[in-house]
Amino acid sequence: MTPAMTPDLLARMGAPGPRYTSYPTADRFVEAFGPEDYRRALAARAAGPGGAAAQPLAVYLHIPFCESVCYYCACHKIVTRQHDRAAEYLLALDREIALHVDALGARARVSQVHFGGGSPTFLSDLQLARVVATLRHAFALEPGAEMAIEVDPRTVDPARLERLAALGFNRISFGVQDFDAAVQRAVHREQGFEPVDLLVRGARALGFRSVSVDLILGLPRQTPATFARTIAQVVALRPDRIALYAYAHLPGRFKPQRRIDVAELPAAATKAAMLGDAISALAGAGYEHIGMDHFALPHDALAIARRQGRLHRNFQGYCDQPDGDLIGLGVSAIGRVGGCYSQNAKGLDEYYDALHQGVFPVARGLAPTRDDLIRRGIVMALMCQGELDFQALSDAYLVDIRRAFAAELQALAPMAGEGLVELAPDGLRVTVLGWFFVRSIAMVFDRYLQADSARAMYSRVL
């Protein structure tokens, strides 16, 4: 553990808070924003400056199905071994994509596609090929467009990786979480190191431009010694990116977590020790801290974008693509078009019903206020660039940032005293230590978090 990253600092600064893949955050969306509001947002984009030549879209496609439940999971998923259930879902996706073509016009440009879940590889190769073909027919994928897919290593082998590459996928993320057998049994997700090693090597040989590994800190039965071994094994894999998430035990919200024995969860001091050791090990292996819980090797596009000040965040996390509109497809998917946020129905029946009626399956969303947009600019500047240029922000939003946010800047004084931020007359800079608490820094500017009780629904910052 670095000298400054003390358990006391973690206890004081690691309180629950949003991950800020958007601002306002998704829990602030309202049902008053519905299908017609979303259609108008799409129409405004189609009719706006540039029309079809507007900045390319990003597309997120949610596949909710999984064959087995992982007890820690907080994703929207449907656990089933009945693969024939995917057939109806793909028909619904066809309808949803067609609605977007009607609203945006044919062949809108797309620079980023992300398949998430659930387990996208629940779909067969033929089903995945069908979805990709539908997307390519409906949209104009840019040359070199990013095609990313989340993969449960238990569902693929090297031969299937080759078929994914043939479909055009060029970025892949393997959900590992932990390599320790006892931890895996405790969360109902057992997989060995050797198969994952084979997959990472295979993905690299196939030319995937970026290979990611996801880990979770704070799972039951984890100890500093076992997690250090997992980190060492991941470093040996040498993935381009590593996501080191902190487990959020919220059994009241996520039913599978009720199967976890709370007595087996590591104590806060133990988690702090594991985090400090992991940070040191990753830094020693050459990984750069991108922000929050993401690390990347210097050659990776995320690390390059971070150094060049081009980093952005959307609902898939950090992104090296330009900040722009995101289309969310599938049950529970979240998107942003023209500043408006939207989320599809979370239940399959509601999702199917809307599409059978020929309307977008949007269940809720938000049209941000001017104050929301200004705070969004501030929050994203902190989360992505780690600094605020007061004059640039004042010019961009036609408001005196120092005067309008005097109370928030004053509230940052204790964090400056902790060495997390540096305050100056012309701006604010997040320190190296502060990067690990950047969510806490951004929370100061979140007007929706006025009461501590509102934070109980979020995961801890660290």
N, C-alpha and C positions, 0 to 999 in steps of 0.2 A: 504494500500500500504506500502511495506517495505520502510524504509528510503532511501535505495540506489536506488530503482526502481522509479525514478522520471520521470515526464512527459518530462523534458528536455533531460534526458538520452534516453528515448524511441524515442524522436524526432530525436536525433542525430544518434542513433545506430539501429533504427528499419527500415532502408531503405529497398526497395525491393531487393530480392535475391532468389537464388534457394533453394529448399528443400533438395537437395543432396541425393535423393534416388539412384543416380548414379553419377559418375564423369568419363568423361565429362557428362554433363546433356543432357537430351533427345533433347533439342532444337539444339544441336550441331550435331545430327545425319545427315547423308548425303544419298542422293538417289544413290550414287555410290556404296553403300553397298546394295546388293540385295539377291535374293533367293539362288543363287549359292554360295555366300560367307557364308550364313548361313548354307547351307548344308555341306560345307567344315568344318565349326566349329563343327558341330555335329559329322561328320565323324572322326575328330581329337580326340574328346572326346571318341568316341567308340573304337578307335584304341590306345588310350593313356594308360599310366600305370594303371593297374587295370581293364581296360575294363569295363565290367558289374559290377565289384566290386568297381568301383570308388566311390568317395563320392556321397551320394544320391542327387538327384535333388530336386528342389522345382518346383511346377507347379502352374501357375496363369491362371485362366480361366475367360474370360470376357464375361458377359451376358449384352448386351447393352440396353435391353428394359426396359422401365418404362411406367406405365399407365398414369402418369401425370407429368408435369414439375415443378420442384422446382426452383424458380427464381434465387437463389444464385448459382446454380449448375455449376461447371466447368468440370464435367466428360464427357467422350464421351458416349452419350446415344441416343436412338431412342424412342421418345415418341409415344406410340400407345396403343390402347385398343384391337387391333386385335391379340389375343393370337396365332392364327394359323400361324403367321409369324415366330414363334419360330421353327416350324417343319423344314423349309428349313435351318435355322441356325444350328440346331442340326446335320443335315446331313453334313453340311460343317465342323463342328467340328469333326465329325467322320473321314472325309478325312484328316483333318489336323493332328489328332492324329495318323492316319495310316502312314502318311509321316514321323512322328517322329520315329515310330517303325521301319520303313524301314531304317532310318539313324542311329539310336542308337542300334538297335537290340531289340528283345523282352524282356520285363520284366526288363527294367532299373529301378533301385531302386529309390524310391521317399520318402522323409521324411516330406514334407510339401505341402499341397494343399490349394489354396485360391480361392474361388469364389467371384468375384467382379462385379461391374457394374457402371451404370445402377442399376437394381434391380434383383439379381439372383432369388429371390422368385417370379418374374414374371413367371418363369417356373412352371408348375404344378408338383405335387409330382411325378407323373409317369415320367415326362420329367427329373426331377432332378435325379430320380433313374436310368434312362437310362444313363445319363452322368456319374454318379458315377460308374456304372457297366462297362462302356466303359473304364474309366480310370483304374479301378482295373484289367481289362483284359489286357490292354496295358502295364501297369507298375506294378512293385512289390512294393506296399506300405509297408513301414517299420512297424513293430509292434510299436504301440503307435504313429504313424504318426499324425501330426497336420492336421486336416481337418477344415478349417475356412470358414465362409460364412458371407457376409454382408447382413443385413436384414433391410428393411423398415418396422417399426413396424405396419404400417397400412395394411400390406399384410399378416400377420400371426396371429394365435391365439395359445393358449397353445396346442391344439391338433396337430397343424401343427409343432410346435416345437418338439413334441414327434416323429413325422415322420422324421424330420431332424436328430434327434439324432439316430434313427434307421438306417438311411443311413450312419452313421459313423461320422457326423459332431460333433466336440468336442470343437470348439471355435466359438463364435458368437459375432457379432458387431451390435448394434442397432443404427441407425441414428436418433438421437433426435433433435439436433441443438439448440432448445430452447423450453421451456414449456409455455412461455407466449402467450396467445391467440392473442393479437394484433400483436406481432412479427410473429407468424405463418401465420396470414392472409396476412401480408405484403409480405411474401415469398412463399405463395401458398403451404403451407405444414401444415395442421391442424391435430393435434393428442393430446389426453388428457394424463395426467399423469397416471391415474388409469390403462388404458390398458398397458402402458409400464411397470408399476410396476408389473402387473400380468405376463407379459412376462419374466421379469428379474427373478422373483421368480420361474417361471416355468422352465426356463433354468437352474437355480441353482439346483432345485429339480431333474432335469433330468441328472445331473452330468456333464454338460459342464465344461470343465476344466478352461475356462476363458470366462467371459462375459464383453464386452466392450460397452461403450456409447460414441458416438461422439457428440460434441458440437461445435457451431460456435460463435465466438466473433465478434461483429461489424455489426450485421444485422440491418436492418431498424427497428426503433421504440424501440430498446433496450435502457435501462437506467441502471445505477448502481443498482437501487432498483429492477427492474424486473429481471436483470441477476443474482443478488444475490439470488433471490428466486429460479431461475432455478438451480443454483449451489447447494443450500440447498436441493432441491428435488432430484438431482442426487446423492448427498452424502447419502441421505436417502435410495436410491436404493442399494447403496454399490456395484457398479460394480467393478470387479477386475482391469479394466483399464478404463481410461478416456482420450479421445483425445480432446484437446481444441484448435481448429483451429481458426486462424484469417481470417475473411472474406476478400477476395481480390476482389474489385470491378473493373472488367476489361471488361466492356460492349463491347468494340471494338473487343474482342476475343470471348466472350461468349454471344451469342444473348439473352438467357433468362434473363440475368442481366439487359437488357435494360428496363425491366418492373419494375425495382426497382426505387423508387423515391429517387434520390440522397439527397434531402433535409431531408429525414427521416433517413439517416445514422448518427450514433453518431459521434460527433467530436473527433479528435485525443485525446484531454485531457480526454474526457469521456471514450473512449476506454481504456486509460491508467489506469483510476480509476477502471474500471470494471476488467481489467486484474490483477491489484494489489490485489483487493478484492478476486478474484477467487483463485489466488495463495495462499493467506493467508488461505482461507477457506479449500482448498484441503490439504494443509500442516497440518492444525489443525485437519483434519479428518483422518490423518495417511497416506496420499498418498505420495509416493516418486516421485520426478521429474526424469523421465527417460532420457529426452533430448528434446529440442525444446518444443513441445506442448503436450507431452505425460506424463501421470502420471499413477502410478500403486501402488496397495497395496503391502506391503513387501513380501507376500507369492506368488505373481504372478511370472510366469516364466520370464517375462521381467525384473522385479526388481531383481530377483536372478541373471540373466545373467549380468545385469548392475553391480552388486556388485562383481561378479566373473570375470569381464573383458571379457565376452563372447558375448557381444551385437554386433549385425551386422545390417546393413541396406540393404534392397533391394527395389524393386519397390512397395512393399506393406508397406514400412516404417520400423520401428524397428522390429527386429526379434531375437529370442533366439536360432534359429537354426544355425549350422555352416555356414560360408560364403561359397557359392558354386554356381553352375550353376542354372539358373532359366529359365524354359521353359514358354513362353507366348503363350497362346492359345486364339483364338478369334479375332474379329475385333479390331484394335488399340492396341492389347496387346503388351507389351514390355518384352523382355527377355535378358538374358546374358548367353552366352556359351563360355567357354574358354577365357574369357576376352573381347570377341566381344559382342557388343550390337546390338539388332535388334528390329524393331517395325513393326507390321503388318499394312496392309492397313487400313485406317480409314473409308473408305466407304464400305458399304455392297456389292455393285456391284463389286468393285475391288477385294474385299476379295473373293467373290464367283467365279469370273472369274479365278483367279489364281488357286484355288483348283480344278475347273473343268478341268484345263489344267494339273493338276498333279504336280504343283510346290508350294513351300512354298509361302504364301501370304505376304512375307516380302517386305515392301515398302522402307525402309531406315534403316540405322544402322551405326555402326562405329567400326573400328578396331583400338584400342587405340595405340598411340605411346608410346615409353619408358617414355617420360616426362609425358604423361597422367597417366601411371601406377604408377609412383612415387607420383604424386600429388593425385591420387586416394587413395593411402595408407595413405597419410597425412590427406586428407579431412575426410576419414572414421575413422581414429584414433581419430580425433577431435570430430566428430559427435557421435561416439559410446563410446569411452573410456574417452574423455575429456582431453587427454594429449598426448604429443609427447615425446618419448624417442629417442633422437637424435642418440645415438650409435646403438640402435636396428634397427632404420630405415636405418641408413647408412650401416649396415651389410646386411640388407635384400635387399637393392637396389644397393649396391656397389657404393655408391656415398656419398660424405661428405655433409650431410644435412645442417650443419651450413654454409658451404661455398656456396653451390648451391642455398640456399634460404636465403642468407644474407639480400637481399632487403625486402623480405616478413617479416622476423623476425624484421627488423628495423621498418617496417610499423605497427607492433603490439605494438610498444612502447606506443602510445596514449591509446590503450585499456588496457595496463598494468596500466597506470595512472588512468584509470576509475575504476580499480579494477575488470576487467573482466578476465584477464589472469595473471598468474605469470610466468615470464621468469627467467630461470636459465641457467648456462653454459651447463648443461647436458640435458635440456629439457624444456618443456612448460606445464603448467597445467591450465585448465579452472576452474575458481572459481565457487562457488555456484551461484553468481549473473550472471557470464558469461554464465552459461548453458542456460539462457533464450535468449542469443544473439549468440549462438554457430554457427548459420548460418552466421552471420556477421564475426565471427572469421575465419570460413572456407573459406569465400569469398576472404580473403587476399591471399590465395594460388591458386585461380582460375585464370589461365592465360587468360581465355576467357572473363573475366570481366575487361577489361582494360579501357573501356569507360563507364561513368555513363549512357549514353543513352541506353546501352545494357541491363540495369537492369529494364527498364520500363515495360518489359513484365512479370516480376515476381510479386508474392505477397509480401507484406511487411513482414519483419522478425517478428515483433510484432505489 
